[in-house]
Amino acid sequence: MNPSFEISKESKGKEKSSSLYPRDTTFRDDPNAHKIYDKMIETIQNANTMYYESDLEQSIDGANIGKGHYKIWLKKPNYVRIEAYRYEKAKGVLIGEGGIIKT
């Protein structure tokens, strides 16, 4: 099946919403979900700091070639700290201050 796509642009001076969603999609706009999403974006944009932590696994053709863990701290304006841990080796740290990255 080859779904049809619609790309809308401005027409007759009135702006139409742009979309690349199939016309026959079963998903419809949910105003309550939109409110939650908009609040989430506003919260992220207004945050002065953010923190993220994750584990990762690397594989090639299904064979595990390494595991690791990383932590990221962001602070406005223009500060970042990234700590990367490979379970087999020591950690690495990157610190960003404006346009400068330190190791």
N, C-alpha and C positions, 0 to 999 in steps of 0.2 A: 504494500500500500504506500502511496506517495502522498503525504498530507499537503494540502494547499496552505500557503502562508500569505499573510497580508502585512504589507509595510505601508503605513499611512504617513503622509507628510501634510504640510500646510496646504489648504485648499480654499480658494475664494476668500482669503483674508481671515479665515477661522482656523485656529490650530486644532488639529486632531491628535489623539494620542498615538504614539508610535508603538507598534508591537510586532514581534516575530513569533507569535503564538499561533499554532494551527487554528483555523477557524472552527473546526469541529471538536475542540478540546472540551473535556467534561469539567474543567476547573473554571469557576466563575469568581469574580471579585467578591470578597467578603469584607464589608465595611468594618466589622469588629476586628478581623485579622489585620486589616490595614492600619487601624488605630494602634494595635499592639506593635506592629512593625515600625510605624513612624515613631513611636515612643522609644523603641529600642535604638533606632538610628540617632534620635535626639540625645539620648543618654550617652551613647558612645562619643558623639561629637562634642558634648559638653564636659566629658570626663577630663580631669587633669592628669590622671595616671591610669594605666592599664597593666594587667599582668596575665600572662598565658604560660601554661606548662603542658608538656606533652611527651609521650613516649613514641618512639618510631622504630620500625624494622625495615631493613633494606634487603631486597632479594633480587636475584637474577634467575629467570626461568624457574621460579618456585623454590630455589635454594637460598636459604637465609645467609646473607653475607655480613650482617652486623645489626646490632641493636644499640639504641641510644636513648637519650632523654635530653630535653632542652627546656629552658626557662627564658622568658622574654619580659622585660619591664619597659614600659614606655612612659615618658613624662613630658608634658608640654613645657616649654617649646623645644622641640628638637633634641631630646635626650633618649637614649636607648641603651639597654644592657642586655646582652644575650650570653647565656651560659649553655654550652653544649657539652654533653657527657657521652662518651662511647663506653659501653660497659667493659670493653676489653682494654681501653686505654684511658689516659688522664683527660681532664676536661680542658676546654678552650673557652676564653672569655673575650668578648668584643664589647667595647664601650664607645658609644657615639655621643659627641657633644657638638651640636650644630653641624658643621661640615667636616668634622674630624672624627675618624674612627681609630681607637686605640686597642691594642691587643695586650 
